[in-house]
Amino acid sequence: MSEATVPRLGSLPARLVRLYGGLALYGAGIGLQVESGLGNDPWDVFHQGLGLRAGVSIGTIIIAVGALVMLLWIPLKQKPGLGTISNVVFLGLFADAAIFLLPTPDLLAVQSLYVVLGVGSVALATVLYIGAGMGPGPRDGVMTGLVRLGLSVRLARFLIEITVLIAGWLLGGTVGVGTLVFALAIGPLTQLFTRWFPLAPR
């Protein structure tokens, strides 16, 4: 899914609500998956691993990595939008807030529920913030830049995510069944939410 394939709301206030609501929900999804302890999505395995090594919060790393990744946009000739800058600034803050507020579960049933809610939140959040039409996230921009160079979307995404997953795992990030659930479910759930939650008047 890309910005070109998702319908947009026309009014600026509505688009801003979609953007920042989506980023807040995305941060909540990250927090749920991290607090589950069952495994993060590939990028957050990397963020968590770096955070453990640096002794800072995962949200701080999300902000720092987002800013650094945007440097790759220069050779890839990608142009940031308000959504891109907002993703860099706010996503890590929302993720840290969610991790701070959420209790850490001990029961496997609750941990599993966290994973399900986390993946679902990220899927819906993706539909919301992309549908705002204000620019992709910094990590998404690298993927679309690689596609412009001739790679397929599937190959570009695979190469990026397998790289950050392995690097994050080596750094100490949590890989587990939650990581697998995210990989298998995020695409279908995101597509499903585009049908259940149309982003523009018909």
C-alpha positions as CSV (number, residue, x, y, z in Angstrom):
1,M,0.0,0.0,0.0
2,S,1.2,3.5,-0.8
3,E,-0.1,7.0,-0.6
4,A,-1.3,6.7,-4.2
5,T,-3.5,3.8,-3.5
6,V,-5.2,5.2,-0.3
7,P,-8.1,7.6,-0.6
8,R,-7.6,10.9,1.2
9,L,-9.9,13.2,3.2
10,G,-10.0,16.7,1.6
11,S,-10.1,19.2,4.4
12,L,-6.9,20.1,6.2
13,P,-8.3,19.8,9.8
14,A,-9.5,16.3,9.0
15,R,-6.2,15.3,7.5
16,L,-4.3,16.7,10.5
17,V,-6.6,14.7,12.8
18,R,-5.9,11.6,10.7
19,L,-2.2,12.2,10.8
20,Y,-1.7,12.8,14.5
21,G,-4.3,10.4,15.6
22,G,-2.6,7.8,13.4
23,L,0.8,8.5,14.9
24,A,-0.5,8.3,18.4
25,L,-2.2,5.0,17.7
26,Y,1.0,3.8,16.0
27,G,3.0,4.7,19.2
28,A,0.4,2.8,21.3
29,G,0.8,-0.2,19.0
30,I,4.6,-0.1,19.5
31,G,4.2,0.1,23.3
32,L,1.8,-2.8,23.4
33,Q,4.1,-5.1,21.4
34,V,7.2,-4.0,23.4
35,E,5.4,-4.5,26.8
36,S,4.1,-8.0,25.7
37,G,7.7,-9.3,25.7
38,L,6.8,-11.7,23.0
39,G,8.7,-10.0,20.1
40,N,8.6,-6.7,18.3
41,D,8.1,-5.8,14.7
42,P,11.5,-5.7,12.7
43,W,12.1,-2.0,13.0
44,D,11.4,-2.0,16.8
45,V,13.6,-5.0,17.3
46,F,16.3,-2.7,15.9
47,H,15.2,0.3,17.9
48,Q,15.0,-1.6,21.1
49,G,18.4,-3.2,20.6
50,L,20.0,0.2,20.0
51,G,18.3,1.6,23.0
52,L,19.6,-1.2,25.2
53,R,23.1,-0.6,24.0
54,A,22.9,3.2,24.3
55,G,21.1,3.1,27.6
56,V,18.2,5.3,26.4
57,S,14.5,4.7,25.7
58,I,13.2,3.1,22.6
59,G,11.3,6.3,21.8
60,T,14.6,8.3,21.8
61,I,16.1,5.8,19.3
62,I,13.0,5.9,17.1
63,I,13.4,9.7,16.8
64,A,17.2,9.5,16.2
65,V,16.9,6.7,13.7
66,G,14.1,8.5,11.9
67,A,16.2,11.6,11.5
68,L,19.2,9.7,10.3
69,V,17.2,7.6,7.9
70,M,16.0,10.8,6.3
71,L,19.6,11.4,5.2
72,L,19.2,8.4,2.9
73,W,16.4,10.4,1.2
74,I,18.9,12.7,-0.4
75,P,20.5,10.2,-2.8
76,L,17.1,8.5,-3.3
77,K,15.6,11.9,-4.3
78,Q,12.7,11.7,-1.9
79,K,10.9,14.8,-0.6
80,P,9.6,14.9,3.0
81,G,6.2,16.3,3.9
82,L,4.6,17.4,7.2
83,G,3.7,13.8,7.9
84,T,7.3,12.8,7.5
85,I,8.6,15.4,9.9
86,S,5.8,14.7,12.4
87,N,6.6,11.0,12.2
88,V,10.2,11.7,13.2
89,V,9.3,14.0,16.0
90,F,6.2,12.5,17.6
91,L,6.2,8.7,17.0
92,G,9.0,8.1,19.5
93,L,7.3,10.3,22.1
94,F,4.0,8.4,21.7
95,A,5.8,5.1,21.9
96,D,7.6,6.1,25.1
97,A,4.3,7.4,26.6
98,A,2.6,4.1,25.9
99,I,5.4,2.0,27.4
100,F,5.3,4.2,30.5
101,L,1.6,4.0,30.9
102,L,1.0,0.3,30.1
103,P,1.4,-2.3,32.8
104,T,3.8,-5.1,32.0
105,P,1.7,-8.4,31.9
106,D,2.9,-11.6,33.5
107,L,0.2,-13.9,32.1
108,L,0.7,-15.4,28.6
109,A,-3.0,-14.7,27.7
110,V,-2.5,-11.0,28.5
111,Q,0.8,-10.9,26.7
112,S,-0.9,-12.5,23.6
113,L,-3.7,-9.9,23.8
114,Y,-1.1,-7.1,23.8
115,V,0.4,-8.5,20.6
116,V,-3.0,-8.8,18.9
117,L,-4.0,-5.3,20.0
118,G,-0.5,-3.9,19.1
119,V,-0.5,-5.3,15.5
120,G,-4.1,-4.2,15.0
121,S,-3.3,-0.7,16.2
122,V,-0.3,-0.4,13.9
123,A,-2.4,-1.6,10.9
124,L,-5.2,0.9,11.6
125,A,-2.6,3.7,12.3
126,T,-0.9,3.0,9.0
127,V,-4.2,3.6,7.2
128,L,-4.9,6.8,9.1
129,Y,-1.5,8.5,8.7
130,I,-0.9,7.5,5.1
131,G,-4.5,8.5,4.2
132,A,-3.7,12.0,5.5
133,G,-1.6,12.4,2.4
134,M,1.1,14.5,4.1
135,G,4.1,12.4,3.2
136,P,5.3,8.9,4.2
137,G,7.3,8.0,7.3
138,P,11.1,8.2,7.0
139,R,11.4,4.5,6.8
140,D,8.7,4.1,4.2
141,G,10.4,6.8,2.1
142,V,13.5,4.6,1.9
143,M,11.4,1.8,0.6
144,T,9.7,3.9,-2.1
145,G,13.1,5.3,-3.0
146,L,14.4,1.8,-3.6
147,V,11.4,1.1,-5.7
148,R,12.2,4.1,-7.9
149,L,15.6,2.6,-8.5
150,G,14.0,-0.5,-9.9
151,L,13.4,-2.9,-7.0
152,S,9.9,-4.4,-6.5
153,V,8.0,-3.2,-3.4
154,R,8.1,-6.7,-1.9
155,L,11.9,-7.0,-2.4
156,A,12.7,-3.5,-1.2
157,R,10.6,-4.1,2.0
158,F,12.1,-7.5,2.6
159,L,15.7,-6.3,2.2
160,I,15.1,-3.4,4.6
161,E,13.2,-5.3,7.3
162,I,15.4,-8.4,7.3
163,T,18.5,-6.2,7.7
164,V,17.1,-4.2,10.6
165,L,15.7,-7.4,12.2
166,I,19.0,-9.2,12.2
167,A,20.9,-6.1,13.3
168,G,18.4,-5.6,16.1
169,W,18.5,-9.2,17.2
170,L,22.3,-9.1,17.4
171,L,22.0,-5.9,19.5
172,G,19.7,-7.6,22.0
173,G,16.2,-6.6,20.7
174,T,13.3,-9.0,21.4
175,V,12.5,-11.4,18.6
176,G,9.7,-13.9,19.1
177,V,6.3,-15.1,18.2
178,G,5.1,-11.5,18.2
179,T,7.6,-10.7,15.5
180,L,6.2,-13.5,13.4
181,V,2.6,-12.5,14.0
182,F,3.4,-9.0,12.9
183,A,5.1,-10.1,9.7
184,L,2.2,-12.4,8.8
185,A,-0.7,-10.2,9.9
186,I,0.2,-6.6,9.2
187,G,-0.4,-6.6,5.5
188,P,-3.8,-8.3,5.5
189,L,-5.0,-6.3,8.5
190,T,-3.9,-3.0,6.9
191,Q,-5.7,-3.9,3.7
192,L,-8.8,-4.9,5.7
193,F,-8.9,-1.6,7.5
194,T,-8.8,0.3,4.2
195,R,-12.2,-1.4,3.5
196,W,-13.7,-1.1,6.9
197,F,-12.6,2.5,7.4
198,P,-12.8,4.4,4.1
199,L,-10.7,7.5,4.3
200,A,-12.6,9.7,1.9
201,P,-16.3,10.3,1.3
202,R,-17.7,8.0,-1.4
